[in-house]
Amino acid sequence: MSADQKRARVFGVLFLITFLTSVPAVWLYQPVLDDPVGYIAGSGHDTRIFLGVLLELLLIVANIGSAVVVVPILRRQNEELAIGYVTARLFECMFILVGIVAILGVVTLRQQAAGAGEGTLAYTLAAIKDWTFLLGPSWVVGWGNGLILGFLMYRSGLVPPRLALLGLVGGPLIIASGTAVMFGAAQQGGVVQGLATIPDALWELALGVYCTLHGFRPASPTLAVERRERATAGNSSAPFATAPLSVE
């Protein structure tokens, strides 16, 4: 197996991890997000929240890993966009990390009394978590995983074109729905945003499964670069070969 195909399979596994950690984390946070004031006043479910935090920390690791491992291949197609993809992943992780801190702040309020204004503070922290989800996974992802990665995969031929088109369709839909929520034209987590998320969710899941099982398409011109480099290295393996000297 070539180095590129090894990277492809690692990329696929990490992409599946991002999918499998992000979805359960949202469900685990619901007691805090649905009623933050009631959460700090009640018995709480701190273990459940900590499990969600752990999943999101793993999500951050997988996000960054999936971007870094594929850069040596994507930069052959377009170096600027390859760097842009890594940058988008880092921005997404920044929003996720801020949301984690906000959630842990609510847990701390439940464990330690903060005075008369703790209910307002808990509501504010939960609102910060909602905004980080909107700006990160519901907006930046549309640019990074959708438009940038989808375009690079489509132009490079690393995956089937019809698969890459899911990203090119899903990315703009997530951006548009996130913007609509921001301006109050749609409800966060509502029907409109939920339907707009489906193509991108299918894109990420299908991309992770395809790369894990099959790697990248061998016929891709981008992979031909590695094959040419290996062939050149094999032809220039004479035991005493030296580079020609330049004489001025």
N, C-alpha and C positions, 0 to 999 in steps of 0.2 A: 504494500500500500504506500502510495506516495505521501510526501509531507502535506501536500495540499488536501488530499482526501482525509488524512488524519485530522487536519484542522477542521474540515467540513463536518466530520462526525462529532468532534468536541463542540463545535458551534451548535450543531443540532441538539445535543444533550443539554447544553446550557440554555438554549432557547426554550426547550421543554420545561426546564426548571423554572424559568421566569414565568411561564404560563401556569405551572402547577403550584407556585407559591403565591402569586398575586391574587388569584381568585379566592382561595380559602381565607386569606388574611382579611379581605373586605368583610366576609361573613363573620369572622371572629370578633371584629371591632364593633359590630352592630349594637351591643348593649351600651357602649359609650356614645356612639354617634346618634342613636335614636333618642336617648334620654340621658344626657350627661349629668344633669342635676340629680335625677333619681339614682343614677349610678353611684355618685359619691355619697348619697344619703343612705343607700341600702347596703346589703351585705357584700355586693360586688362579685365579680368573677375574674379576679386578677390573673389566675393561671391561664384562663382563656385569652386574655389580652396579651399576656407575655408570650404565649404561643404565636399569636398574630404578629407580634414584634419580631420574634425569631424568624418567622417566615419572610417578613419584609427585609430583614438583614440578609438572609440568604438570597432574596430577590436582587438586592443591590450588588452582591458579589457576582451573581449570574449575569446581571445586566452588563456590568463592566467587562466580565470575562468574555461574553458572547461578542462584544464589540471589538475587544483587543485581539482575540484569537484570529479573527477573519480579516483584519486590516492588511496583512501582507498580501492577501489575494485581491481584495477590493481596490487597493491602491493602483494595481496594474490597469484597472479600468478607468478610474478617476481618483487621483490622489486627494484633491480638495474635498470631494464628497465623502471619501473614506474617512478623512479626519473629521468632517462634519458629522458623520454618523457616530463616531466615538464621542464627540462633544455633546450631541443630543442625548446620548445615553447618560453622560455625566450629569447633565442638567436634570434629566428625569430622576436620577438617583438623589440629587440634591433636594428636590421636592419631596421625595419619599422619606428621606432622613428627617426633614423638618416635620413631616407628619408624624413620624415615630416619636419624636421628642414631645410633640403636642399630646399624643395619646398617653405617653408615660407621665406627663404632667397631670392629667386627669386622674390617673391611678394614684399618684402621690397625694392629690387632694382628698381622695377617699381614705387613704391610710393615715394622713395627718391633717388635723383641722387647721384651716387657714383664715378663720374669722368669718364675719358676716357676709363678705362678698365672695365666698368660695363658689357659690352657685353660679354667679355671673362669670367668674373666672373659668369654671368648668365648661360653661357654654361657649365662651370665647375660644378655648383651646380646641373644642370639638369643631367649631367653625373653621379654625385654622387647618385642621386635618382635612375637612371637606374641600377647602380651597386648594390645598396641596395636591389632592387627588384630581381636581379639575385641571389644574395647570400642568401637572406632570403626566400621569397616565392617560388623562383625557384630552391633552392638547399637544404637549411636546412629543408624545409618542406618535402622533399623526405625522409629524415632520420626520422624525428619526426612523422608526420602524416602517412607517407607511411610505412616504414620498422618497426619502433618500435611499433607504435599503431596498425598497421595491424597484426604484429606478436602476440602481446598481445591479441588482439581480436580473432585471429584465435585459439590460444592455449587454451584460457580460455573458448571459446564457448559462449561468451556473445552476439555475433551476429551470424547469419548464416555463415558458413564457406565460401560459395561462395562470400558473400559480403566482408568478410575480405580479400579474395584473390585479390580483386580490389586494396586494399592498398599495398599488397605485390608486385603487378605488377606495379602499378602506381608510387610507391616510387623510384625504380631503374631507371625508365624511366625519371623522373624529374631530378634525380641526373646526369644521363648520358647526357641529353640534356643541362642542365645548365653547365656542364663541357665542352661540345662541344662549347657552346657559348663563354665561357671564353677563350678558346684557338683559337677562330676564325673559327672553323669548321662548325658552324651554325650561323644563324642570330638571334639576340634576337627579339622575337616576330614573327619570321618567321614561315614557314609551319612546319618545323621539330619540333621546340619547341612547336608549337601549338598542333600538333598531339600527342606529348609525354605527354602533360598536360591533355588530355582527360580522361584517366583512373583514375588519382588521383582526378580530379574534380568530376567525377561520384562517386568515393569512398566517398569523403567528403560530397557531397549532399545526397547520399543514406544513409550514416551513421547517419547524422543529422535527416533525415526524419524518419528512422526506430526507433531510440532511442526516438524521440519525441512522436511517435505514439504508440510504443509497449514497450518501455523500453528495458531491457536486457532479453535474453532468460531465462525463469524460470528453464529450464533443465541444465543450465550451472553449472558445478562443483564448479566454483568460488562463485556462489551465495549460494551454499549449506553450505558454511562456516557460513554465517550469519544465515541460518536456524538452524544449529546445535547450534550456540551460543544462539539463542533465546529459543530453546528447553531446553538447559541446564539451562538457567536462570529461565525458568518456573518451572523446576523440583526441583530447589534448593531455592524455595521461602518460605520455612518454616519460621514461624514468629520468632523463637528463634534459627535458625540454626547458628552455629558458626564453624569456621575453627578448625581442631584438633590442639592441642598444641604439639609441638615437645619437647621432653625431652632429654637433653644431659646427 
